[in-house]
């Protein structure tokens, strides 16, 4: 069942990748920096959804090559993403905390929903992620403001390390 979900996610991510490539082509004929930028970032983000599904389909047949080539593709997507994020007129530091925040909220929500993690662990991770996200938003409004300092301090210095320690102990116990 989980494999089917991975393949469905990968399929939809592949459809988004295809759409982003088409939009990128359109941006060649209808010059639009915004459309070009969105199409490239969308391509990269969707690519991160496609790669695990494709890797999963072929890893039993050629585990070494499949893993190495997939790692190479991740590296290529990451390099492209960094290139286009660097071209944004926004402060790209949002990725440092924002990407981790999205991961923390999403993974912990899945952990709670699947009953794979204790409720307390999942909630700790979600609150940590929300605080990291609050730090990103506050910093984009005014760098170094008190909301930024408090949310980053609580999220990154207190709660997220506590979550990592709790998760590490669970993994050492084989959970």
N, C-alpha and C positions, 0 to 999 in steps of 0.2 A: 504494500500500500504506500509506504513512504517513497519507494522508488518511483511509483506512478506520479506522486505529487511532485517529485523532483523533475521528472520528464515534462509534466504539464507546465511547471514554472519555466523550465528551460525553453519549451516551445513558445510560450508567450513572450519571453524575453527575446527569442529569435525573431519573432514577428516585429517587435519594437526595434530591434537592430536593423531589420530590413527597411522599416519605415524611416528610420534615422538616416540610412544611406540614401534613400530616395530624396528626403528633404535636403540632404547635403548636396545632391545633384541639382536640385531646384535652386539652391542658393548660389550655384555657379551661374545660372542664367538670369536669375533675379537677385542681383547683389544685395545681400542683407547680412551684415555682420552678426546680428542677433540670431537669425535663423541658422547661419553656419555654426555659430558657437553652440546653440542648443542641440543641433543635430549631432555634433561631435561628442558633447558631454553625454547626451542620451545614448549614443552608440556605445560609449565606454561603459556606462552604468548597466545597460542591457547586456553587454558582453559578459560582465561579471555574473550574470544569471544564466547565460548559455553554457559557459565553459564547464561547470560542474556536471551538468546533465550529459553533455557529450563525453566528458571524461569517464563518467560512470558507465556509459554504454560500452566502451571499448577497453577499459582497464584490465579486464580479465584476459584479454587476448594479447595485449602488449603492454603490460604494466609499466615497464621502464620507459618506453617511448611515449606512451600516453601521458605519463606523469611529467616527463621532461618537457614535452611539447606544450602541455597545458600550463606549466610554470612559465614557459617562454611567452605564451599568449597573455597570461596575467601581467607579466612584466611589460609587454607591449601596450596593453590597455592602460596600465598604470602610467606609463610614460606619456601616452597620448592625453590621458586625463589631466596630468600635471601640466602639460603644455597648454591646454585650453583653459584650465583653471587659472593659470598664470596670465592669460590674456584678458581675463574678466576685469571689468572696471571695479569689482568688489574687492574687499580685503580677503585674500584667499586663506587667511588663518582659520576661517570657519571650518575648513576640512579637518584641521588638527583635533578640535574638540567636537565639531558637528558630526563627523563621520563616526567617531567613537560613541557619541551620544545616541545616534540613530541605531547603531549596533546594539548598545546596551539596552535601550528600551525595547527594540524588536526581539532580540534573543531572549530576554527575560520574560516578555509577554508570552512567547512561544513556550518557554520553560514552565510557566505557570499553567497555561492552557493545556499543555500535554501532561501535566502532573509529573513531569520529569524532575522538577526541582521543588523543594519546599517553598511554600508561599512566602515566608519571610525572606528567603534568598532572592526570589524573583522580585519581590517588592523593593528590596534594597537595591537591586540592579536597576530597576525602573526609575526609582527616585534619583539614583546616581546619574543616570542618563539624562533625566529632565533637568537636573542641576547643571550638568555640563552644557546642555542646550541653552539654558538660561544665561550661562556665562557667555556663550557665543552671541546671543541676541544683545545682551547688555553691552558687550564689548563693541559691537557694531554701531551702537548708538553713541556711546562715549567710552573710549578705551580707559581702563583703569578705574571706572566708577565703582561705587560701593556695592551695588548689586552684582557686578562682575566679580569683584573680589570675594564676596561672601559665597556666591554660588559656585565659583571655581574652587574656593577653599573647601567648602563642604563636600562638593562632588568629587573633585580630583584628589584632595589631600586626606579626606576622612572616609567618606562612604565607599567610593570606588575601591580603594585599597582593602577595606573591610570585605567587600564583595569578592575581590580576587582571592583573599586569604580563605574565606569560607568555601569558595568554589574549589580552590586548590586542595583543601582538606578533603572535600567530597571526592575529588578525582583520585587522590592518594588511596582512599578507601575503596576505590573501584566503582564509584557511583556516577 
